[in-house]
Amino acid sequence: MRNSPSSNARLISFLGSMNLAISLLVVVAIASIIGTVLQQNQPYTSYQIKFGPFWFDLFKSLELYDVYSALWFLAILAFLVVSIATCVGRNTPGIIRELRHFRENVQEKSLRAMKHQAAINSMQDATVTQALATRILHAQGFKTRPKAVEDHTVVAGMKGGANHWGYWLTHLGMIVIFLGGLMDSRLPIMIAEWQGNLKPETRDIPASEVPAVSQLSDSSFSYRGSVDIPEGSRANIIFQPVRDGYLVQHLPFEVEVKEFRVEHYSTGQPKSFESDIVIHDKTLDAPLETTISVNHPLIHNGVAIYQANFGDGGSELKLRLHSLSNRYASQDVDGKVFRDYTLTSSDQQYKLEVNDFRLFNINDMEDGSGKIEKKNVGPSVTFKLRDATGQALEYQNYMNPLSIKGQNYFISGVRTTPNEPFRYLHIPVDTKGSMERFMRFLSNIQNTELVKQSALQTTRNSMQQTTVADPAVEAQIVESMQRLTEQFATKGSEGIMAEIAAKFPQDKQESAAEAFMKVLNAALREVYKETLKQEGMTAEPTEADWLFFDDSLLAIDKLPAYGSPWLIHMDSFKQIEASGLQITRSPGKDVVYFGSLMLTIGVFLLFYVAHRRIWVWIKPLDNNQAEIVLAGSSNRNQPEFERYFQQLQGLFQQVMKQEVKHVDSPTNH
């Protein structure tokens, strides 16, 4: 009974098995596809918005947001390297023996049993026949080894040993590629995290305030990160994203952006962009000046600097804060993008966080014929307004009025969370192209004394037409108009409907709402007329004036949900652009290239070079002639070898009829 293999033998057999290697390669390929399709190393908030809480948590648990640095991915790579190395180690001794062994001890019976074999009669004696056979094989590129025994001679030929080199290059090339990828991985960062020597920073703070435990020295072996540098500024750090935080990576030099240029299409979409940069390095005799653009990076001392994107570099903005409530004063703010400003009022404090400025905004707009087309609607500013409790709303306000169905409006978008669309407030534009009339009308609605006087005037005009003169009724109507106007200004129509629902039975609510709205509309119309008088208008309002009135009421009705005591409008700006650079140091890249070259050469040798063997078994005959058994084998492409063997057989038959001094090679396959 044969002994069962030991545990070590079974382990080596498992690690070196083809099935294991293929399975691991399939997993690596699938993971690589995920890493290609799913953009890696983005802020977690972006993934939360894109996938929602359930899928975000699932993908996060699988570490799909940083696949190539995931522990399971690195473990599979390491296991695959061990498997390939074991496979090469197991098979290399056999391959070496195969390359050294000409198999000259082959038997005649074995040769005649081969698929590719032929019997040939030689007109020469055995010695001459052996010499001719050797010359033919040499002419065909075979290495030969003869062996003579008592009754026969064997000439064994072999060529195409490079096919086995293909095996080594293919497998070793894969190992080299994996090791190169490991060199550029975040394994050192992961180890430092496990040891407690490194901790990603999650707060949005200036780089100068990032603690040392979240910083990497300029001697790091490899890194990949990005930084936005405004025109005229310089930086010697980049930010490496790590899960929901980042690390500050110091560079061995400073990068200065002298000038950033961007070209746009007629629609406002960016066409191309480039940066004039200066490298300040102590190892250089003078600063290095060059221009980089997309797909044309700078390589300096093994560090690649790519033109990745562009953004705002702290544009200077003049903001006008129009008060939406008489409790707050209008004010002006000279601000910069990425800065925060404290706004005080009589009873509450707000923080204005200016997040972005965009010179071009390409939106779908409806033209005069009703056709939707892409159009640049001009500059916009994006900001957050945070109250004393820390709650914030995000706003996007456009500088220029937008034309919607023939009417012009100032547009302000608001949303509570980044994963929801903006809800837009439309402020009608007056004849001066401003929002002055709307703001005056809004202020008048909130002016208790003015509303009272307007309500009194409206009531008296109505009572004169009905010949009713009752001071008590008059006072009651005036009070109702005042109260409804105040409720509309503070709570909108929803607040009025809520009060009606609370005070009237359901079957009376519709009629009550109709009566309330008539009273409210009368009061608001009178206040609006007073607003026009304040502008110096003495004639009766035109149709355009009343259209402005209707648009104003729609806007005022949405103000309670707008959430801001001010409408912040950008009056002017000075744009400062920032060049977005991606800076990488990838010493493993050249290793990967070398491994890829090995893999390419190895695959070529495996597929296009065949390992072939030819045997010439020579037996002397009594009539001073010889009998030949010609046989051959190949490890690949049998149909092609069949044709080659037939040509070789014909050459042997021709040569063996008579001695020739020169053996010409047929077409060499």
C-alpha positions in Angstrom: 0.0 0.0 0.0 1.4 3.4 -1.0 2.0 5.9 1.8 -0.4 8.9 1.8 1.2 12.3 1.1 2.3 14.3 4.1 0.6 17.5 5.2 3.4 19.6 3.8 3.1 17.9 0.4 -0.7 18.4 0.4 -0.2 22.1 1.3 2.4 22.6 -1.5 0.1 20.8 -3.9 -2.8 23.0 -3.0 -0.8 26.3 -3.2 0.7 25.4 -6.5 -2.5 24.2 -8.1 -3.7 25.8 -11.3 -7.3 25.9 -10.0 -6.3 28.0 -7.0 -4.3 30.5 -9.1 -7.1 30.9 -11.6 -9.7 31.4 -8.8 -7.5 34.1 -7.2 -6.9 35.8 -10.5 -10.7 35.9 -11.1 -11.2 37.6 -7.7 -8.4 40.1 -8.4 -9.9 40.8 -11.8 -13.4 41.4 -10.4 -12.0 43.7 -7.6 -10.0 45.6 -10.3 -13.2 46.1 -12.3 -15.0 47.4 -9.2 -12.0 49.8 -8.5 -12.2 51.0 -12.1 -16.0 51.5 -12.3 -16.4 52.9 -8.8 -14.3 56.1 -8.4 -11.9 55.5 -5.5 -10.9 57.6 -2.5 -13.7 60.2 -2.7 -15.2 61.9 0.4 -17.6 59.6 2.2 -20.4 62.3 1.9 -20.2 61.9 -1.9 -20.8 58.1 -1.6 -23.6 58.7 0.9 -25.4 61.0 -1.6 -24.8 58.7 -4.5 -25.8 55.3 -3.0 -28.0 56.1 0.1 -27.4 54.9 3.6 -28.0 51.2 3.1 -25.7 50.6 0.1 -23.2 53.1 1.5 -22.8 51.1 4.7 -22.6 47.8 2.7 -20.0 49.0 0.3 -18.1 50.6 3.2 -18.0 47.3 5.1 -16.6 45.7 2.0 -14.0 48.4 1.7 -15.0 49.1 -1.9 -14.2 52.8 -1.6 -10.5 52.0 -1.5 -10.3 48.5 -3.1 -6.6 48.5 -3.8 -5.7 49.2 -0.2 -8.4 46.9 1.3 -7.0 44.3 3.7 -8.7 41.5 1.9 -7.4 42.6 -1.5 -3.8 42.8 -0.3 -4.3 39.4 1.4 -5.5 37.9 -1.9 -2.5 39.4 -3.7 -0.1 38.0 -1.2 -1.8 34.6 -1.4 -1.6 34.8 -5.2 2.1 35.6 -5.1 2.7 32.6 -2.8 0.6 30.4 -5.1 2.5 31.4 -8.2 5.9 31.2 -6.5 5.0 27.7 -5.3 3.9 26.7 -8.8 7.1 28.0 -10.3 9.2 26.3 -7.6 7.4 22.9 -8.1 7.7 22.9 -11.9 11.1 24.5 -12.4 13.2 21.3 -11.6 11.1 19.4 -14.1 11.4 22.1 -16.8 15.2 22.2 -16.3 15.4 18.4 -16.7 13.2 18.7 -19.8 15.6 21.2 -21.3 18.7 19.1 -20.5 17.3 15.7 -21.4 17.3 14.9 -25.1 15.7 11.5 -24.5 18.3 9.7 -26.6 17.4 6.4 -24.9 14.2 6.2 -26.7 13.2 2.8 -28.1 12.3 2.0 -31.7 8.9 0.7 -30.6 8.1 4.0 -28.9 9.0 5.9 -32.0 6.9 3.8 -34.3 3.9 4.3 -31.9 4.1 8.1 -32.2 1.6 10.1 -34.2 4.3 11.8 -36.3 6.6 9.1 -37.6 7.9 7.7 -40.8 10.2 4.8 -42.0 12.9 5.8 -44.6 15.5 3.7 -46.4 18.9 5.3 -46.7 21.2 4.5 -49.7 24.2 5.4 -47.4 25.7 3.4 -44.6 24.8 4.0 -41.0 27.8 6.3 -40.3 27.1 8.6 -43.3 23.4 8.4 -42.6 24.0 9.7 -39.0 26.2 12.5 -40.3 23.5 13.5 -42.9 20.7 13.4 -40.3 22.8 15.6 -37.9 23.4 18.1 -40.7 19.7 18.3 -41.6 18.7 18.9 -38.0 21.3 21.5 -37.4 20.1 23.3 -40.6 16.6 23.2 -39.1 17.9 24.9 -35.9 17.9 21.8 -33.7 20.4 21.0 -31.1 21.4 17.3 -31.3 22.8 14.6 -29.2 23.7 11.2 -30.7 23.9 7.9 -28.9 25.3 4.7 -30.4 24.5 1.2 -29.2 25.4 -2.2 -30.6 22.7 -2.5 -33.3 21.6 1.1 -33.9 22.3 4.8 -33.4 19.9 7.5 -32.2 20.3 11.2 -33.1 18.0 13.2 -30.8 17.2 16.8 -31.7 15.5 19.5 -29.7 14.6 23.2 -30.3 12.2 25.8 -29.0 13.3 25.6 -25.4 12.4 29.3 -25.2 8.8 28.1 -24.8 9.7 27.1 -21.3 11.3 30.5 -20.7 7.9 31.8 -21.6 6.5 29.9 -18.6 9.0 31.4 -16.3 8.6 35.0 -17.6 4.9 34.8 -17.5 4.7 33.6 -13.9 7.6 35.7 -12.6 6.2 38.7 -14.5 3.0 38.4 -12.6 4.8 38.2 -9.3 6.9 41.3 -10.2 3.7 43.2 -11.1 2.1 42.3 -7.8 5.2 43.3 -5.9 5.3 46.6 -7.8 1.7 47.3 -6.9 2.4 46.4 -3.3 5.2 49.0 -3.3 2.8 51.7 -4.2 0.0 50.5 -1.9 -1.0 52.1 1.4 0.3 49.1 3.4 2.9 51.3 5.3 0.0 53.7 6.3 -2.2 50.8 7.4 0.6 49.3 9.5 1.3 52.8 11.1 -2.5 53.1 11.8 -2.5 49.6 13.5 0.5 50.6 15.6 -1.2 53.9 16.6 1.5 56.1 15.1 -0.8 57.6 12.5 -4.4 58.8 12.6 -6.4 60.4 9.7 -7.8 63.8 10.3 -11.5 64.2 9.8 -12.0 67.8 10.7 -12.2 70.5 8.1 -9.3 72.6 9.4 -6.3 74.5 7.9 -3.3 72.3 7.2 -1.2 74.3 9.7 -3.6 73.1 12.5 -3.5 69.4 11.5 -1.8 67.5 14.4 1.5 65.7 13.8 -0.2 62.3 14.1 -2.0 63.1 10.9 1.1 64.2 8.9 3.6 62.3 6.8 7.2 63.3 6.2 8.6 64.3 2.9 10.7 61.0 2.9 7.6 58.8 2.4 8.3 55.9 0.0 5.2 56.5 -2.1 2.2 58.7 -2.0 -0.7 60.0 -4.1 -2.7 63.1 -3.2 -4.0 66.4 -4.5 -3.9 70.1 -3.6 -5.5 73.2 -5.0 -3.1 76.1 -5.3 -4.4 79.6 -6.1 -2.6 81.8 -8.7 0.4 83.4 -7.2 0.6 81.0 -4.3 2.7 78.0 -3.5 2.4 74.8 -1.4 4.7 72.0 -0.2 2.0 69.6 0.9 -0.7 67.5 -0.6 -3.8 65.8 1.0 -4.1 62.1 0.8 -7.7 60.9 1.3 -8.1 58.0 3.8 -11.6 56.7 4.2 -13.6 59.5 5.8 -10.5 61.6 6.5 -7.2 62.7 5.1 -3.5 62.8 5.8 -1.2 65.7 5.2 1.8 64.6 3.1 4.8 66.9 3.0 6.7 67.3 -0.2 10.5 67.6 -0.6 9.9 70.8 -2.7 7.5 73.7 -3.1 5.2 74.1 -6.1 4.2 77.6 -7.1 1.4 78.4 -9.5 2.4 81.5 -11.4 -0.6 81.6 -13.7 -3.6 79.4 -14.5 -5.4 79.5 -17.8 -8.6 77.9 -19.0 -10.3 78.1 -22.3 -14.1 77.7 -22.7 -16.4 76.7 -25.5 -19.1 79.2 -26.5 -21.5 77.4 -24.2 -19.2 78.1 -21.2 -18.0 74.5 -20.8 -14.3 74.2 -20.1 -12.3 73.3 -23.2 -8.7 73.1 -21.9 -6.7 74.3 -19.0 -3.0 74.6 -18.0 -0.8 76.0 -15.4 2.6 77.8 -15.4 4.3 76.3 -12.3 7.7 76.9 -10.6 9.4 74.1 -8.6 11.4 75.5 -5.7 13.8 72.7 -4.7 16.9 73.0 -2.6 18.7 70.5 -4.8 18.3 72.7 -7.8 20.7 75.5 -8.7 17.7 77.6 -9.9 13.9 77.2 -9.7 12.4 75.0 -12.4 9.8 76.7 -14.5 7.5 74.8 -16.8 3.9 74.5 -18.1 1.7 71.5 -17.4 -1.6 70.6 -18.9 -4.0 67.7 -19.0 -2.0 64.5 -20.0 1.3 66.5 -20.0 2.6 66.2 -16.5 6.0 67.2 -15.0 8.2 64.5 -13.6 10.7 65.8 -11.1 13.0 63.5 -9.1 10.5 60.7 -9.4 7.5 62.8 -8.4 4.8 63.3 -11.1 2.8 66.5 -11.1 -0.4 66.3 -13.1 -2.9 69.0 -14.1 -6.0 67.4 -12.7 -8.7 70.0 -12.4 -9.4 73.6 -11.3 -11.5 75.5 -8.9 -11.9 78.6 -7.0 -8.8 80.0 -5.2 -10.5 82.4 -2.8 -12.3 84.9 -5.1 -13.1 88.2 -3.6 -16.9 88.9 -3.4 -19.0 92.0 -2.5 -22.2 90.7 -1.0 -25.4 92.6 -0.2 -27.5 91.1 2.5 -31.1 92.3 1.8 -33.2 92.0 5.0 -36.3 89.8 4.7 -37.5 90.7 8.1 -37.7 94.1 9.8 -36.0 92.4 12.8 -32.8 92.3 10.9 -30.8 95.1 9.3 -29.5 95.0 5.7 -25.7 95.0 5.5 -22.8 94.6 3.2 -20.0 92.0 3.4 -16.7 92.0 1.6 -16.0 88.3 1.6 -13.7 85.7 0.1 -14.5 82.2 -0.9 -13.7 79.5 1.8 -14.0 82.1 4.6 -16.5 82.3 7.4 -18.2 85.5 8.6 -20.2 86.1 11.8 -23.5 88.0 11.2 -25.1 89.5 14.3 -28.6 90.7 14.8 -30.7 91.9 17.6 -31.7 88.5 18.9 -29.8 85.8 17.0 -26.3 85.2 15.6 -25.6 83.6 12.2 -22.4 82.4 10.5 -22.0 82.9 6.8 -19.8 80.2 5.2 -18.8 81.1 1.7 -18.1 77.8 -0.1 -17.7 78.4 -3.8 -17.9 80.9 -6.7 -18.6 79.9 -10.2 -18.1 82.2 -13.2 -20.0 80.0 -15.6 -23.2 78.0 -14.9 -24.5 75.9 -17.8 -28.2 75.2 -17.2 -31.1 74.0 -19.2 -33.1 77.0 -20.1 -36.3 77.5 -22.2 -36.0 79.9 -25.1 -38.9 82.1 -26.5 -40.2 79.2 -28.6 -40.4 76.8 -25.6 -37.3 74.8 -26.7 -34.9 73.7 -24.0 -31.3 74.5 -24.6 -28.0 74.7 -22.7 -27.2 78.3 -21.7 -24.6 80.0 -19.6 -26.6 81.9 -16.9 -23.6 83.7 -15.5 -21.9 83.8 -12.1 -23.2 82.3 -8.9 -22.1 82.0 -5.3 -22.7 79.0 -3.0 -22.8 79.4 0.8 -24.1 78.1 4.0 -26.0 80.0 6.6 -25.5 78.4 10.1 -27.6 79.5 13.1 -26.5 79.5 16.7 -27.6 75.9 17.2 -25.3 74.7 14.4 -28.0 74.0 11.9 -27.2 75.1 8.4 -28.9 75.6 5.1 -27.1 75.6 1.8 -27.8 78.3 -0.8 -26.9 78.9 -4.4 -27.6 82.4 -5.6 -27.2 83.7 -9.1 -25.8 87.2 -9.7 -27.7 88.0 -12.9 -31.5 87.8 -13.4 -32.7 84.8 -15.3 -35.5 85.0 -17.9 -38.2 82.4 -17.3 -41.2 82.3 -19.7 -40.6 85.9 -20.6 -40.3 87.2 -17.0 -37.0 88.1 -15.3 -36.2 86.9 -11.8 -33.4 86.8 -9.3 -32.9 83.1 -8.4 -31.9 81.7 -5.1 -31.7 78.0 -4.4 -31.9 76.4 -1.0 -31.6 72.9 0.4 -31.2 71.3 3.8 -28.8 68.4 2.9 -26.4 67.9 0.0 -28.3 64.8 -1.3 -31.4 66.7 -2.1 -32.0 69.1 -5.1 -32.2 72.9 -4.6 -35.6 74.5 -4.1 -35.6 77.9 -5.9 -37.0 81.2 -4.8 -37.9 83.6 -7.7 -37.6 87.3 -6.8 -39.2 89.4 -9.6 -37.1 92.1 -11.2 -38.4 95.6 -11.3 -38.2 98.1 -14.2 -34.7 99.2 -13.0 -33.4 95.6 -13.3 -33.1 95.3 -9.5 -35.0 93.8 -6.6 -35.5 97.2 -4.9 -39.3 97.3 -5.4 -39.7 93.8 -4.1 -37.7 94.5 -0.9 -39.7 97.8 -0.4 -43.0 96.0 -0.8 -41.9 93.2 1.6 -40.7 95.8 4.2 -44.1 97.6 3.8 -46.0 94.4 4.5 -44.1 94.1 7.7 -44.7 97.8 8.7 -47.6 97.6 11.2 -48.5 101.2 11.0 -48.5 101.3 7.2 -50.6 98.1 7.0 -53.0 99.6 9.4 -53.4 102.8 7.4 -53.8 100.9 4.2 -56.4 98.5 5.7 -58.3 101.5 7.1 -58.3 103.2 3.8 -59.5 100.1 2.0 -62.2 99.5 4.6 -63.6 103.0 4.5 -63.7 102.9 0.7 -65.6 99.6 0.8 -68.0 100.8 3.5 -68.8 104.0 1.6 -69.8 101.9 -1.4 -72.1 99.9 0.8 -73.5 102.9 2.8 -72.5 101.2 6.0 -71.0 103.5 8.7 -70.3 101.5 11.8 -67.0 102.3 13.7 -67.1 98.9 15.4 -67.4 97.0 12.1 -64.7 99.2 10.6 -62.3 98.5 13.5 -63.0 94.8 13.3 -62.3 94.6 9.5 -59.1 96.7 9.9 -57.9 94.4 12.7 -58.6 91.3 10.6 -56.7 92.7 7.6 -53.8 93.6 9.8 -53.7 90.2 11.4 -54.0 88.3 8.1 -51.2 90.5 6.5 -48.9 89.8 9.5 -49.6 86.1 9.3 -48.9 86.0 5.6 -45.7 87.9 6.0 -44.4 85.5 8.7 -46.0 82.1 7.9 -47.3 82.4 4.4 -50.5 81.0 3.1 -49.9 77.7 4.8 -50.0 79.5 8.2 -53.3 81.1 7.3 -54.8 77.7 6.2 -53.5 76.1 9.4 -55.4 78.7 11.5 -58.6 78.2 9.4 -58.3 74.4 10.0 -58.0 75.0 13.7 -60.9 77.5 14.1 -63.5 76.3 11.6 -65.2 72.9 11.1 -64.3 71.1 7.9 -67.4 71.9 6.0 -66.9 75.7 6.7 -63.1 75.8 5.9 -63.4 76.3 2.1 -65.8 79.3 2.4 -63.7 80.7 5.3 -60.5 80.4 3.3 -62.1 82.2 0.3 -63.3 85.1 2.6 -59.9 85.3 4.3 -58.0 85.4 1.0 -60.2 88.2 -0.3 -59.6 90.3 2.7 -55.9 89.5 2.6 -55.6 90.3 -1.1 -57.4 93.6 -0.6 -55.0 94.6 2.1 -51.9 93.5 0.1 -53.1 95.4 -3.0 -53.4 98.6 -1.0 -49.9 98.1 0.5 -48.6 97.5 -3.0 -50.2 100.7 -4.3 -48.5 102.6 -1.4 -45.2 101.0 -2.5 -45.6 102.3 -6.0 -46.4 105.8 -4.6 -43.2 105.7 -2.7 -41.4 105.2 -6.0 -43.1 108.3 -7.3 -45.7 106.6 -9.4 -49.0 108.6 -9.4 -50.9 106.8 -12.2 -52.9 103.7 -11.8 -50.8 100.5 -11.8 -50.5 98.8 -15.2 -50.9 95.2 -16.1 -47.1 94.7 -15.8 -47.3 96.2 -12.3 -50.0 93.8 -11.2 -48.0 90.9 -12.8 -45.1 92.0 -10.6 -47.5 92.0 -7.6 -48.6 88.4 -8.3 -45.0 87.3 -8.7 -44.0 89.0 -5.4 -46.8 87.3 -3.5 -45.6 83.9 -4.8 -42.1 84.7 -3.6 -43.3 86.1 -0.2 -45.4 83.0 0.3 -42.2 80.8 0.1 -40.1 83.0 2.4 -41.1 81.1 5.6 -39.6 77.9 4.1 -36.6 79.8 2.8 -35.0 79.8 6.2 -32.8 82.9 6.0 -33.4 86.4 7.4 -31.5 87.8 4.5 -31.5 87.4 0.7 -27.8 87.5 -0.1 -27.0 88.9 -3.5 -23.5 89.1 -5.1 -23.0 92.7 -6.4 -19.5 92.2 -7.8 -16.5 89.9 -7.7 -12.8 89.5 -8.4 -12.2 86.0 -9.6 -9.1 84.1 -8.3 -8.7 80.7 -9.8 -6.9 77.7 -8.3 -5.1 75.0 -10.1 -6.0 71.5 -9.0 -2.8 69.4 -9.0 -2.4 65.7 -8.4 1.0 64.8 -7.2 2.2 61.2 -7.0 5.4 59.3 -6.2 5.1 55.8 -7.5 8.5 53.9 -7.3 6.6 50.7 -7.9 5.5 52.0 -11.3 8.7 51.1 -13.1 8.6 47.7 -11.4 5.1 47.1 -12.7 6.3 48.2 -16.2 9.2 45.7 -16.0 6.9 43.0 -14.9 4.5 43.8 -17.7 7.3 43.5 -20.2 8.3 40.1 -18.7 4.6 39.0 -18.9 4.3 40.2 -22.5 7.5 38.4 -23.7 6.5 35.3 -21.7 3.0 35.2 -23.3 4.6 35.6 -26.8 7.0 32.8 -26.2 4.2 30.6 -24.8 1.9 31.2 -27.8 4.3 31.6 -30.7 7.3 29.4 -29.8 6.8 25.6 -29.8 9.1 23.1 -28.0 9.8 20.4 -30.6 11.7 17.1 -30.6 12.9 15.0 -33.5 14.4 11.6 -33.2 16.3 9.8 -36.0 16.7 6.1 -35.2 19.3 4.5 -37.5 19.8 0.8 -38.0 22.5 -0.5 -40.3 21.6 -3.1 -43.0 23.6 -6.0 -44.5 23.8 -4.3 -48.0 25.8 -1.4 -46.6 22.7 0.7 -46.4 20.6 1.8 -43.4 17.0 1.9 -42.2 15.7 5.1 -40.6 12.8 5.7 -38.3 12.0 9.4 -38.2 9.7 10.6 -35.4 8.8 13.9 -33.8 6.6 15.7 -31.2 5.6 19.2 -30.4 3.9 20.7 -27.3 1.6 23.0 -29.2 -0.1 23.7 -32.6 -0.3 20.2 -33.8 -1.8 20.9 -37.3 1.2 23.2 -38.1 3.6 20.6 -36.8 2.0 18.0 -39.0 2.8 20.1 -42.1 6.3 20.8 -40.8 7.0 17.1 -40.2 5.8 16.2 -43.7 8.3 18.7 -45.2 11.0 17.4 -42.9 10.2 13.8 -44.0 10.5 14.8 -47.7 13.8 16.4 -47.0 15.2 13.2 -45.4 13.9 11.1 -48.2 15.6 13.3 -50.8 18.9 13.5 -49.0 19.1 9.8 -48.1 18.9 8.7 -51.8 22.4 10.0 -52.4 25.1 11.9 -50.5 25.0 15.6 -50.8 27.6 18.1 -49.6 25.2 20.8 -48.6 21.8 20.4 -47.0 19.5 23.3 -47.9 16.8 24.0 -45.3 13.2 24.0 -46.4 10.9 26.7 -45.2 11.7 26.9 -41.5 8.6 26.9 -39.4 
